Amino acid sequence: MDKYRVSIETLSTEWQITAQDASDLSVLASQEISDWKSMYHGMYAELSDTLDDHTMAKVNVLKKACLAHGDVLLEVQEIMDGKIKDIENVGLDIQELMLVLENGEASADIDDKIQIAEGLIASYQSSIQEYRSIIDSTKVSCTETCRDFSLLVMGE
């Protein structure tokens, strides 16, 4: 059993980190959605009647872009919430492996179970990084859109 101890304990630690990172990302997505809602609703505040048709066309393009940012953030949060459930299921598999260490009786497929869990955790870690990047780039794009909107309606 000692030959599996390091692998299983490492796997357990990586799973804990991955579960926390996924949870943190879901919370971040939720916060970004809240911020986005404030910005989006701000775009629908009363606009000046002095805006010409050309400016209003630009305003509408910016509103559509802002709406798309919200769609991205909502999708990321939904995906992450699903992944959290999957990560929790892998945690159950890892708990079984930890019990194997305690009991000292490994099944014939323990190597396969370890490899599968390692592969899943690596996949989840990669997804978390990918979705964090999507949130970050969406936030930047959203901020730029709101800035452009403010400049357009306040100063053109």
C-alpha positions as CSV (number, residue, x, y, z in Angstrom):
1,M,0.0,0.0,0.0
2,D,2.9,2.3,0.6
3,K,3.5,2.5,-3.2
4,Y,0.1,4.2,-3.6
5,R,0.3,6.5,-0.5
6,V,2.1,9.4,-2.1
7,S,-0.1,9.3,-5.3
8,I,-3.3,9.2,-3.3
9,E,-2.3,11.8,-0.8
10,T,-1.1,14.1,-3.6
11,L,-4.3,13.5,-5.4
12,S,-6.3,14.4,-2.3
13,T,-4.4,17.7,-2.0
14,E,-4.8,18.6,-5.6
15,W,-8.5,17.8,-5.4
16,Q,-8.9,20.1,-2.4
17,I,-7.1,22.9,-4.3
18,T,-9.2,22.3,-7.4
19,A,-12.5,22.3,-5.5
20,Q,-11.6,25.6,-3.8
21,D,-10.5,27.2,-7.1
22,A,-13.7,26.1,-8.8
23,S,-15.8,27.5,-5.9
24,D,-13.8,30.8,-5.9
25,L,-14.3,31.1,-9.7
26,S,-18.0,30.6,-9.3
27,V,-18.1,33.3,-6.6
28,L,-16.1,35.6,-8.9
29,A,-18.5,35.0,-11.8
30,S,-21.4,35.8,-9.5
31,Q,-19.7,39.1,-8.4
32,E,-18.9,40.0,-12.0
33,I,-22.6,39.3,-13.0
34,S,-23.7,41.7,-10.2
35,D,-21.3,44.4,-11.4
36,W,-22.4,43.8,-15.0
37,K,-26.0,44.2,-14.0
38,S,-25.3,47.6,-12.5
39,M,-23.5,48.7,-15.6
40,Y,-26.1,47.3,-17.9
41,H,-29.0,49.0,-16.1
42,G,-27.0,52.2,-16.1
43,M,-27.1,52.1,-19.9
44,Y,-30.9,52.2,-19.8
45,A,-31.1,55.2,-17.6
46,E,-32.8,58.1,-19.2
47,L,-30.9,59.3,-22.3
48,S,-30.8,62.8,-23.5
49,D,-33.4,63.6,-26.2
50,T,-30.6,65.6,-28.0
51,L,-28.8,62.5,-29.2
52,D,-29.0,62.3,-33.0
53,D,-29.9,59.1,-34.9
54,H,-26.2,58.3,-35.7
55,T,-25.3,58.5,-32.0
56,M,-28.3,56.5,-31.0
57,A,-27.3,53.8,-33.5
58,K,-23.9,53.7,-31.7
59,V,-25.6,53.6,-28.3
60,N,-27.6,50.5,-29.4
61,V,-24.5,48.7,-30.6
62,L,-22.9,49.3,-27.3
63,K,-26.0,48.1,-25.4
64,K,-25.9,44.9,-27.5
65,A,-22.3,44.4,-26.7
66,C,-23.0,44.9,-23.0
67,L,-25.8,42.4,-23.1
68,A,-23.5,39.8,-24.7
69,H,-21.0,40.3,-21.9
70,G,-23.7,39.4,-19.4
71,D,-24.5,36.3,-21.4
72,V,-20.9,35.2,-21.3
73,L,-20.6,35.7,-17.5
74,L,-23.9,33.8,-16.9
75,E,-22.7,30.9,-19.1
76,V,-19.4,30.7,-17.2
77,Q,-21.2,30.6,-13.9
78,E,-23.6,27.9,-15.1
79,I,-20.7,25.8,-16.4
80,M,-18.7,26.3,-13.2
81,D,-21.6,25.3,-11.1
82,G,-21.9,22.1,-13.1
83,K,-18.2,21.4,-12.8
84,I,-18.3,21.9,-9.0
85,K,-20.7,19.0,-8.9
86,D,-18.4,16.9,-11.0
87,I,-15.4,17.8,-8.8
88,E,-17.4,16.8,-5.8
89,N,-18.0,13.4,-7.3
90,V,-14.3,13.0,-8.0
91,G,-13.8,13.8,-4.3
92,L,-16.0,10.9,-3.4
93,D,-13.7,8.6,-5.5
94,I,-10.7,10.0,-3.8
95,Q,-12.2,9.4,-0.4
96,E,-12.6,5.8,-1.4
97,L,-8.9,5.7,-2.3
98,M,-8.0,7.2,1.1
99,L,-10.1,4.4,2.7
100,V,-8.1,1.9,0.7
101,L,-4.9,3.3,2.3
102,E,-6.4,3.0,5.8
103,N,-7.7,-0.5,5.3
104,G,-4.6,-1.7,3.5
105,E,-6.5,-3.6,0.8
106,A,-6.2,-2.4,-2.7
107,S,-8.4,-3.6,-5.5
108,A,-6.9,-4.8,-8.8
109,D,-8.0,-1.6,-10.5
110,I,-6.5,0.9,-8.1
111,D,-3.9,2.1,-10.6
112,D,-6.7,2.8,-13.1
113,K,-8.8,4.7,-10.4
114,I,-5.8,6.9,-9.5
115,Q,-5.0,7.6,-13.2
116,I,-8.7,8.5,-13.9
117,A,-8.9,10.8,-10.9
118,E,-5.6,12.5,-11.9
119,G,-6.8,13.0,-15.4
120,L,-10.1,14.5,-14.3
121,I,-8.4,16.9,-11.8
122,A,-6.0,18.0,-14.5
123,S,-8.9,18.6,-16.8
124,Y,-10.8,20.6,-14.2
125,Q,-7.7,22.7,-13.4
126,S,-7.3,23.5,-17.1
127,S,-11.0,24.4,-17.4
128,I,-10.8,26.7,-14.3
129,Q,-7.8,28.5,-15.9
130,E,-9.7,28.8,-19.2
131,Y,-12.9,30.2,-17.6
132,R,-11.0,32.6,-15.3
133,S,-9.3,34.0,-18.5
134,I,-12.8,34.3,-20.1
135,I,-14.1,36.2,-17.1
136,D,-11.0,38.5,-17.1
137,S,-11.3,39.3,-20.8
138,T,-15.0,39.8,-20.6
139,K,-14.6,42.2,-17.6
140,V,-12.0,44.2,-19.6
141,S,-14.3,44.3,-22.7
142,C,-17.3,45.2,-20.6
143,T,-15.5,48.0,-18.9
144,E,-14.3,49.4,-22.3
145,T,-17.9,49.2,-23.6
146,C,-19.2,51.1,-20.6
147,R,-16.5,53.7,-20.9
148,D,-17.3,54.1,-24.6
149,F,-21.0,54.4,-23.8
150,S,-20.3,57.1,-21.2
151,L,-18.1,59.1,-23.5
152,L,-20.7,58.8,-26.3
153,V,-23.7,59.9,-24.3
154,M,-21.9,62.5,-22.2
155,G,-19.6,64.1,-24.6
156,E,-20.1,63.6,-28.3
